[in-house]
Amino acid sequence: MDVKTAIRTRRSVRKYQNTPVPKELVLELLEAANLAPSATNRQPWEFVVVNRSYLDRLEDILKEAFRERVAGVSEGAMRQAIEDLSLPEEEDGDRLKALGTFYRTLGGAPVAIGVCLPREKDPWVWKNNISDSAAAIENLLLAAWDQGLGTCWMAGPLKARADMIAAFLGVPPDRELVAIVTLGYPGHQPPMPPKKDVANKTRWLGFD
């Protein structure tokens, strides 16, 4: 699909089919991520590709990460924060429970990709590295959508359990895990969430 179509139609997917994603296809997506722009061409990002068999062993850690995330803001605040999220519905319609299921199981995704950066003391370099990794992740998301694959860019589980998850994934101490991207064939069709009018978020200088 063309780039504009991919940008307009891409959605965050939180439920996946039980269909493996070939390793060669994952590598193709990572090659697209690796083409992202980066400050002074540092290309600081590194990836850890995790198969479903390993993800199943993460379930207890992810469950606790979700519990602590909710406890940190209150259940009411969390429910309000997720009002616009596209979530596969639980039988009882409880959206918070649906999000908890996604956290715990990663939606049954056959693959997850950890995105890592070198730990950096210089705040300017760190800021650039974060921007660079975000560009690489967006490339990955769009390339996956073009191949009929869904993704969800996650940072939430890292708020409370980043060190435990990183250790489980074998991330060395001199690297920091900054995101997890779930990957697989979509098991639901998320609608587009409400988008704010860009005109209200833009200032123009020097234009008529």
Order of alpha helices (4+ residues) and beta strands (2+ residues): alpha-alpha-beta-alpha-alpha-alpha-alpha-beta-alpha-beta-alpha-beta
